[in-house]
Amino acid sequence: MKQNLGVKNWMFPMPVLMIGTYNEDCTPNAMVAAWGGITLEDEITICIDTSHKTWANIAARKAFTVAFGTANAVKACDYLGIASGNKTPDKVKKSGLTVIKSEFVDAPVINELPLVLECKLVSMKEENCNVTGKIVNCGVEESAMTDGKPDAGKMKPVCYDTCGHFYRLMGDVVAPAFSCGKELM
Ligand SMILES: Cc1cc2nc3c(=O)[nH]c(=O)nc-3n(C[C@H](O)[C@H](O)[C@H](O)COP(=O)(O)O)c2cc1C
């Protein structure tokens, strides 16, 4: 029997999105966002608190990148989610991660994270913190691909467990989508 717990925003899984931007002086910045997802075929929307350095950076440069946190880089990713560029402008350097400039947008790409979505700003809404970007490129490390597509088994992306406050490894394949239910048709 279910217990009614009232209004909760508990969703499983939450992503661990690493939002990359540049500060005014071109120092790279990055933060973690779990509140975000794909909203159109080539569009992503993320809820970014307006007090974060990332918000100001996106407003200034009209661009950002979205990489996915991985098990291999989990400590560095978490650090970027607890330190702010407002107080620590060189926090990416302190995290131990390295970056290169995106070829497509005015934002940094984190070398150690295998998949990145490079985005141009579409809109920013202060009332609900929603930042929407158009995806203009997806970059993937060759070592994290199988048959020309990103392979989650190789990438080892983590998701955020919002109830336990843990990062969890994305799990095993249990069945093929759009087909395992066909036998019930
Ligand atoms: C697991 C996790 C999830 C987070 N999700 C969000 C989020 O969805 N939106 C947000 O605004 N901040 C989120 N944060 C907090 C920011 O990452 C954090 O405040 C960061 O220091 C902001 O960095 P900045 O000021 O350099 O932009 C999250 C942090 C963690 C650790």
The ligand as a MOL file (V3000), in Angstrom:
LIG
                    3D

  0  0  0     0  0            999 V3000
M  V30 BEGIN CTAB
M  V30 COUNTS 31 33 0 0 0
M  V30 BEGIN ATOM
M  V30 1 C 23.7920 16.9440 -7.2700 0
M  V30 2 C 23.6220 18.4270 -7.4820 0
M  V30 3 C 22.5740 18.8910 -8.2660 0
M  V30 4 C 22.3960 20.2630 -8.4810 0
M  V30 5 N 21.3490 20.6840 -9.2820 0
M  V30 6 C 21.1950 22.0170 -9.5010 0
M  V30 7 C 20.1750 22.4600 -10.4070 0
M  V30 8 O 19.4500 21.6840 -11.0360 0
M  V30 9 N 20.0400 23.8140 -10.5720 0
M  V30 10 C 20.8340 24.7250 -9.9200 0
M  V30 11 O 20.6530 25.9390 -10.0970 0
M  V30 12 N 21.8220 24.3150 -9.0690 0
M  V30 13 C 22.0210 22.9930 -8.8730 0
M  V30 14 N 23.0380 22.5550 -8.0620 0
M  V30 15 C 23.8570 23.5390 -7.3500 0
M  V30 16 C 24.9420 24.1890 -8.2190 0
M  V30 17 O 25.6720 23.2300 -8.9710 0
M  V30 18 C 25.9020 24.9400 -7.2610 0
M  V30 19 O 25.2010 25.9280 -6.5320 0
M  V30 20 C 27.1160 25.5320 -7.9330 0
M  V30 21 O 28.0060 25.9500 -6.9220 0
M  V30 22 C 26.7930 26.7510 -8.8170 0
M  V30 23 O 28.0100 27.1380 -9.4170 0
M  V30 24 P 28.2450 28.5650 -10.0940 0
M  V30 25 O 27.8570 29.6340 -9.0930 0
M  V30 26 O 29.7320 28.5550 -10.3820 0
M  V30 27 O 27.4220 28.6360 -11.3240 0
M  V30 28 C 23.2690 21.1990 -7.8670 0
M  V30 29 C 24.3430 20.7240 -7.0990 0
M  V30 30 C 24.5270 19.3580 -6.9140 0
M  V30 31 C 25.6890 18.8570 -6.0930 0
M  V30 END ATOM
M  V30 BEGIN BOND
M  V30 1 1 1 2
M  V30 2 1 2 3
M  V30 3 2 2 30
M  V30 4 2 3 4
M  V30 5 1 4 5
M  V30 6 1 4 28
M  V30 7 2 5 6
M  V30 8 1 6 7
M  V30 9 1 6 13
M  V30 10 2 7 8
M  V30 11 1 7 9
M  V30 12 1 9 10
M  V30 13 2 10 11
M  V30 14 1 10 12
M  V30 15 2 12 13
M  V30 16 1 13 14
M  V30 17 1 14 15
M  V30 18 1 14 28
M  V30 19 1 15 16
M  V30 20 1 16 17
M  V30 21 1 16 18
M  V30 22 1 18 19
M  V30 23 1 18 20
M  V30 24 1 20 21
M  V30 25 1 20 22
M  V30 26 1 22 23
M  V30 27 1 23 24
M  V30 28 2 24 25
M  V30 29 1 24 26
M  V30 30 1 24 27
M  V30 31 2 28 29
M  V30 32 1 29 30
M  V30 33 1 30 31
M  V30 END BOND
M  V30 END CTAB
M  END
